[in-house]
């Protein structure tokens, strides 16, 4: 064999060895990143992420890191959406809608009051709809699809987010949200009864010096009975 052919043969062998070493190192690194991702997902699965901070630091690398990022982003979004709904339902004092200022704006028609009731209902519906879709596969996939990863990593993400344990957690959050919504709906329905009562009995009340005053003691009693029902 001539020197030229020998050199070519040596180069080919070196390239093959380099390729094998590179492939081995790639597989080794891939396996390491997959292990790190699994550790992070196990921590998340075992945590009460609705009431605990999600560690948004990405520990794995490469496309596994993008999968980890997508999972954490999605679950953190679920947490934020649910807590927004819970805060709205528990902290929003619907009876403030019946302030003398709102009532006195147009008195008997109560259009300002009705407008605020409608705004409350719209906000509640918006928040409820956001929580209602959290277990949807289409909604879940939007996050990983924005990361521009290969199909096999999308499958890794799907295996995490669509498995039985995660879906059970998301379904449980949906049920909690429905309970919060029901309590809020009961409040607003009670308030709507008060509004209807005031509209039907406008001749028995008026706003004086920033206070709602009744000219009929029986109507006053009915009003407070309905108002107490709305506050519970």
C-alpha positions in Angstrom: 0.0 0.0 0.0 1.4 3.4 -1.0 1.9 6.2 1.5 -1.1 8.1 0.1 -3.5 5.1 0.5 -2.1 4.5 4.0 -2.8 8.1 5.1 -6.3 7.9 3.7 -7.0 4.7 5.5 -5.6 6.2 8.8 -7.8 9.2 8.4 -10.9 7.0 7.8 -10.1 5.0 10.9 -9.6 8.1 12.9 -12.9 9.6 11.7 -14.7 6.3 12.5 -13.2 6.3 16.0 -14.0 10.0 16.4 -17.6 9.3 15.3 -17.9 6.4 17.7 -16.5 8.4 20.6 -18.6 11.4 19.8 -21.7 9.3 19.5 -20.9 7.6 22.8 -20.4 10.9 24.5 -23.6 12.3 23.0 -25.6 9.3 24.2 -24.0 9.5 27.6 -24.8 13.2 27.9 -28.3 12.6 26.6 -28.8 9.9 29.3 -27.5 12.3 31.9 -29.9 15.0 30.9 -32.8 12.6 30.7 -32.0 11.6 34.3 -31.9 15.2 35.5 -35.3 15.8 33.8 -36.7 12.8 35.5 -35.5 14.0 38.9 -37.1 17.4 38.4 -40.4 15.9 37.2 -40.5 13.6 40.2 -40.1 16.6 42.5 -42.9 18.3 40.8 -45.2 15.3 40.9 -44.6 14.9 44.6 -45.1 18.6 45.4 -48.3 20.6 46.1 -47.5 23.1 43.4 -50.7 25.0 43.9 -49.5 26.1 47.4 -45.7 25.8 46.9 -43.3 27.8 44.8 -42.3 26.0 41.5 -38.6 26.0 41.0 -38.4 27.7 37.6 -34.6 27.1 37.3 -33.9 24.7 34.4 -31.6 22.0 35.6 -31.4 19.8 32.5 -29.8 20.8 29.2 -30.4 20.7 25.5 -33.9 19.7 24.3 -34.5 18.0 27.6 -34.1 21.4 29.1 -36.8 22.7 26.8 -39.1 20.0 27.9 -38.4 20.8 31.5 -39.0 24.5 30.8 -42.3 23.7 29.0 -43.6 21.6 31.9 -42.7 24.1 34.5 -44.1 27.0 32.5 -47.4 25.2 32.0 -47.9 24.1 35.6 -46.9 27.6 36.8 -49.5 29.0 34.5 -52.1 26.6 35.8 -51.2 27.7 39.4 -51.5 31.4 38.5 -54.8 30.9 36.7 -56.4 29.0 39.6 -55.1 31.4 42.2 -56.5 34.3 40.2 -59.9 32.7 40.2 -59.7 31.8 43.9 -58.6 35.3 44.8 -61.4 36.9 42.8 -64.1 34.6 44.2 -63.0 35.0 47.9 -61.8 38.6 48.0 -64.4 40.3 45.8 -67.1 41.8 48.0 -70.0 41.8 45.6 -72.2 43.8 48.0 -69.9 46.8 47.4 -71.6 47.0 44.0 -74.7 48.2 45.9 -72.9 51.2 47.3 -75.0 54.4 47.7 -72.8 56.0 45.1 -73.6 53.4 42.5 -77.3 53.4 43.4 -77.6 57.2 43.3 -76.1 57.4 39.9 -79.5 56.8 38.3 -81.5 55.6 41.3 -84.5 53.6 40.2 -83.1 52.3 37.0 -79.9 51.0 38.7 -78.1 50.8 35.3 -74.7 51.5 36.9 -75.3 48.7 39.4 -76.4 46.3 36.7 -73.4 47.2 34.6 -71.1 46.3 37.5 -72.9 43.0 38.1 -72.4 42.2 34.4 -68.7 43.1 34.6 -68.3 40.7 37.6 -70.1 37.9 35.7 -67.9 38.4 32.7 -64.7 38.3 34.8 -65.8 35.2 36.6 -66.7 33.5 33.3 -63.3 34.5 31.8 -61.4 33.0 34.8 -63.5 29.9 34.9 -63.0 29.2 31.2 -59.3 29.5 31.6 -59.2 26.8 34.3 -61.7 24.6 32.4 -59.2 23.9 29.6 -56.1 23.1 31.7 -56.4 19.3 31.2 -57.0 19.6 27.5 -54.3 18.0 25.3 -54.5 20.8 22.7 -54.0 23.4 25.5 -51.1 21.4 27.0 -49.3 21.0 23.7 -49.3 24.7 22.9 -46.4 25.2 25.4 -44.0 22.6 24.0 -44.9 23.5 20.4 -43.6 27.0 21.1 -40.1 25.6 22.1 -39.2 24.3 18.6 -38.0 20.8 19.6 -37.9 17.6 17.6 -40.9 15.3 17.6 -39.3 12.7 20.0 -39.0 15.4 22.6 -42.6 16.4 22.1 -43.4 12.8 22.9 -41.3 13.0 26.1 -43.3 16.1 27.1 -46.6 14.4 26.2 -45.6 11.3 28.3 -45.1 13.6 31.3 -48.1 15.9 30.9 -50.7 13.4 29.7 -49.9 10.6 32.1 -52.5 9.5 34.6 -51.0 11.2 37.7 -50.6 14.6 36.1 -54.0 14.5 34.5 -55.5 13.5 37.9 -53.9 16.6 39.5 -55.2 18.9 36.8 -58.7 17.4 37.1 -58.6 17.9 40.8 -57.7 21.6 40.2 -60.6 21.9 37.9 -63.0 20.5 40.5 -61.6 23.0 43.1 -62.2 25.8 40.6 -65.7 24.7 40.0 -66.4 24.8 43.7 -65.0 28.4 43.9 -67.1 29.4 40.9 -70.3 27.9 42.5 -69.7 30.0 45.7 -69.2 33.1 43.7 -72.2 32.5 41.5 -74.4 32.1 44.6 -73.2 35.5 45.9 -73.9 37.2 42.6 -77.3 35.5 42.2 -78.1 36.8 45.7 -77.0 40.2 44.7 -79.1 40.1 41.6 -82.2 39.4 43.8 -81.4 42.5 45.8 -81.1 44.6 42.6 -84.4 43.2 41.3 -86.0 44.0 44.7 -84.8 47.6 44.6 -86.0 48.1 41.0 -89.5 46.7 41.8 -89.7 48.8 45.0 -88.1 52.0 43.9 -90.9 54.1 45.4 -90.1 52.9 48.9 -86.5 54.1 49.0 -84.1 56.9 48.1 -80.5 58.0 48.6 -80.0 60.9 51.0 -76.6 62.2 52.3 -74.9 59.2 50.8 -77.2 56.7 52.5 -79.9 54.3 51.2 -83.1 55.1 53.2 -86.4 53.3 53.1 -89.8 54.9 53.7 -91.4 51.6 54.5 -90.2 49.5 57.4 -91.4 46.2 55.9 -89.5 46.8 52.7 -86.4 47.7 54.8 -86.6 44.4 56.5 -87.0 42.5 53.2 -84.0 44.4 51.8 -81.7 43.4 54.6 -82.9 39.9 54.5 -81.9 39.7 50.8 -78.7 41.5 51.4 -77.6 39.2 54.2 -78.3 36.3 51.8 -76.0 37.8 49.2 -73.2 38.3 51.8 -73.1 34.7 53.0 
